[in-house]
Amino acid sequence: MPDGFIKIGKVDELRPGSMKRVDIDGRRMLLANVNGRFCATDDTCTHEDASLSTGSLRGELVKCPLHGSRFNVCTGEALEEPAEQDLKTYPVRVEGDNILVGLV
């Protein structure tokens, strides 16, 4: 990980419109495939300690399964209450068929 990026999956493991939780270095991340674009954010809702990976993804928006907060998975922006704090996002790049996320 000399450049701060680590492999977290393969392109063919996550079809468009789907997401999954990835645990790396004690961080719970949400990896989403938004129409072929991969986005990574923290997996935990900023309102309550709920895993967003068990919620629903529509386009760029993930809905928290606990209280219905919505976040943009590409920008991290909190778009609907009760959550008011944005999610941390991580840079993602694809090399060949590998998905890498930046931890810096």
Secondary structure, DSSP 8 states (H G I E B T S, - for coil): -TTSEEEEEEGGGS-TT-EEEEEETTEEEEEEEETTEEEEEESB-SSSS-BGGGSEEETTEEE-TTT--EEETTT--EEETT--S---EE-EEEETTEEEEE--
